[in-house]
Amino acid sequence: MQPENKGYKSGFISIIGRPNVGKSTFLNRVVGQKIAIMSDKPQTTRNKVQGVVTNDSSQMVFIDTPGINEPRHKLGDFMLKVAKNTFREVDVLLFVVSAADRVGKQDRYVLEMLKGVDVPVFLVLNKIDQVHPDELPKIIESYRQEFDFAEAIPISALQGNNVENLLKKIEERLPEGPQYYPADQVTDHPERFIISELIREKALHLTREEIPHSIAVVIEKIAPDSDNENMIRVQATIMVERDSQKGIVIGKKGALLKEIGSRARADIQNLLGSKVYLELWVKVQKDWRNKSMHLRDFGFRDDEY
């Protein structure tokens, strides 16, 4: 419902940048709850995740995109396309970088794509808690030499430092417009998608380095438990590419899979506000990241973007 206030603002904001700079952490911070998964492993986000922030004067719809990197397989092509396609559908672009790192090849790769965009591009210098405050002006200037940013805002998404100031600067750039989503809605993604992402996050945290990007999660069923009306039963399959990976995810006597399930169940219960019985299986789908049919089956549909 559109507010009666004529000066009400609304718009879409894309969060872009190279992998592992804290884009999902920032999104979760501004919406006030966990809707995007977080990991210290790069390119955790695969689809664009929308988070909605509503107040008395505006509604901001944030789009968290996959980390931009030169693709090495069809999944990488899909992720790059998802990120780039947001450039033409938003009102503000947030280029997020880590204050702890210096301008590098991947940053320049992203900035090259931004040349010629018709919307304001903000430099969001994240992780300022990891550097001395006296270093910030020099770091910001090094990025300004690479691109003509509309704003340069240092923040700590993890601690919340200066995030409110960034939101005010974004709101100033938004056009007048309607309230697209109800005031209490924080994401446009269905629960099924978020649940699959929460399970994948736990698998990312607990598996070895060679596993993470070979993992996809398919939700088979979400339904009330027939024997307990206060319980929701969730059935999900973790997909991997090789038999050896299946053994790693399951772990000795099923210990690792049990731990993935235990950690995921806690987050899913917070999301659903109900007790959850989570059943997990592991299945091998060889080389799924390079097969368009499997990408579509697992929810990666580039025709939607």
N, C-alpha and C positions, 0 to 999 in steps of 0.2 A: 504493500500500500504506500502510495506516495504521500509524504508529509505535506501539510498545507503551507509550510514555510517556503516562500518563493525562492529564498536564497539557499535552499538545501542543495548540497553538492553530492555527486556520486561519480564513480569511475572505476577503471580497472588498472591495476598496477602489476607489471611483470617483474619478478625477481630473477635476475640472470647472473651468470658468472661461471667461472671454471669450477670443477668439482671441489668439494670439501672446504668451502669457505664459510659455511654456516647459514645457507639460505633457508633450509628447513627449520633450523633452530630459531631464526628470525620469524618465520611464519607462525610457528607455535607460540612464540612470545606475544605477537600482536593479537592473535585470536584468543589467547588465554587458556588454551588446552592443546593436547597433542592430536594433530590431524595429519602431520607429515612425519615420516620416520627419520631417525637420525642415526648416523654411524660415522666412525672415524675412517671408514673405507669410502673412497671417492665414488661418485655417480650412484649414490644410493637411490635418489629419486629417478623414476623412469617415465611416469606420466606427469602431466601438469596437474597440480593439486591446488584447488582454489579455497582460500580462506576469506571469511567475510568479517569486517570490523565496522560496527554500526554505532554511531553516537547521535547526539541531538542535532548536529549540524551537517553530518555527512555519512555516507556509506562507502567504504573502500573495499574493493574486491581484489585480493592479492592472488597472483598466480605464481606458484613455486614451480620452476622448470627444472628439467634435468641439467646437471652440470655440463657445460659446453666443452667438448673436447673433439679432436679429430677422430671420426668413427673408424672402428676396425672390424665391424660386422653389421648385419642387418639391424640388430637391436640398437647399435650405436647410430646408424642412419636414422632410425625412428626417433631416438632421443634428441638428436640434433634438429630434426624437422619440427618436433614439438616445441622446442625452445625458440627456434627462429620464427615460427608462425605466430608467436605471441607478439612479436614486434609490431604487427600491423593491426592489432585488435585492442590495444591498451592506450591509456592516457598519460602514463608515466612509466619509465623504465628505471629499475633500480639495478645498477651494476655493483654487485657485492664482491668485495675483495677482502683478503685477510691482512690486517695491519702487520702481522708477524712476517709476511712475505714481501718481497719486492716485485716490481713489475717484471713479468716474465713472458715467455713465448706464448703460453696459453692465454694470458690476459690480452696480449696484442691480437691474438686470433679472434677473441670475442669482440674487442674494440673495432676491429676491421669490419665486422658484420654490422656494427652499429652506425657506421658512417652513412649519412643520408637519411636516417630515420627522422620522422616529422614530430616527434614528441620529446618532452624534456627527459634527459638522461641524468640521473643522480649517481654520484659516486658514494657508495655506502661502505665506509672503511670499518669493517667488523673486527672483533677480537682485540679492541683497544686495551683490554685488561692484560694483554700479553706484551705490551711495549711501554716505554716511558713516555709520559705525556709530552715531553719536550721534543720527541721525535715526530709527532703527528704532523706538524706543518710541512716538514721536509718530505714525508711520505705522500701527503696529499699533493704537493707540488709535483712530485715525480709522475703522478697519474695525470695531472692537469697538462703536463707537457705532451701527453699521448692523445688527449681528447678534450674537447671543449664541453665540460660538464656544466649542467644548469645549477647544480648544488653539489657540495661535498660535505657529507655528514659523518663524523666518526661515532661509532656505537659499540656496545657490547651486547649482542643478542642474548648471550648466555646470562648475563647479570642484569640486563635491562637498562644499562646506562645510555642516556640520550635518545632512547627509542621514541619517547613521547614527542620530543622536538622534531624527529624525523617525520612522524605522523602529521604534525602540524604543517610542516613544509610541503608534504605531499598534498594535504587537503587544500592548501593555497593554490595548487596547480590544477585542481580538478574542475570540470565544468559543472554548472547547475544541472541537476538531473533527478530522476526518481529514485526511490528506494527499491532496489531490485529484489531483495530478499527480506523475509521477516526479520525483525530486530534481534530475535534470539537465535537465529541460524548462523553457524560459524563455518560451514562448508557446504558445497554443493555435491560432494561425493556421497554415494550411498554407503550405508554401514558395511555392506559386503566388501567394497573396495578397501575401506580403512582396516577392516579386520584382516584381510589378506596381507596388507602392508605391515601391520603390527606383527604378524607371524614371521614375515620375511625379515623384519628388523632383528628379531631375536635370533634367527638363523645366521644373519650377518655377524652379529656380535659373537656367536659361539663357535663358528666354523673357521677352518684354516684359510690362509690367504688365497689358495687356488680355487676356493669354492664360491665366494660371494656372488659374482656376476653370472654364475651358472644356475642360480636359484630363481625359480618363480613359484608363486603360491596360487593355487586354484581352490576357491571355496566351493565345495560340493553341495553343502546344505546348511541352512540356518533355520531352526524351527524349535518351537517349545518342546520340552521333553515330555513324552507321553506318560511317563510315570511320576513326574514332578512338575506341577504347574509353575513353580517358582524358579525353574531351571531352564536355560536355553542351551540346546545342543548344537554345536558347531562342528562340522566335518570338513577337513581341508586336506589337500594333497600338496606336498612340497615336491616340485619338479627339479631334477638335476639332469646333467648331460651325459654322465658316465657312471658305470657300475661302481667304480672306486669311490666316487663322490657320494653315492647312496650309502655306502658303508660308513663313510665319515659322518654324514648327517645323522644316521641312526646311532652310531657310537657303540661302544662295548656293551653288550646286553641291553641295548636300547637306551642307554643312560643319557646320551646327548639329545636325542629326540624328546625324551621325557622332560629334560630341562628346558628345551625350546618351548614345549607345550606349557610348562608351568609358568614361565615368565610371560608368555603371550597371553595366557588365560587371565592373569592379573590385569593387564591393560584392557583386554576385551571386556572384562567385567566392569571396569571403570567407564568404558565407552557406553555399554548397554544398560548400566545400572541394574544388573541382575547377575545371579550366579550363572556360571557357564561351565558346561561339560564339553571339553575340547578333545576331539579325536583327530590325530594326525597320521598320515601315511606318507611314504616317500616313493616316488616313481621315477624311472629313467626315461627321458625323451631325448634321444641322441641329437646333439648339435642344434637344439631348438632355437638358439639365438640367431641362426642364419637361415631359418626356414619361415617364410612369410605365413604359411598356414598355421604353424604353432604360435607365432607371435600373435596372430588374431585370436586363436583359441585362448591364449593367456591374457587377453585384454589389451594388447598393444595394437590399436587400430589407427593407422596413420590417415585413413580416409576421414576421420573425425576432426582433423586438424587442418 
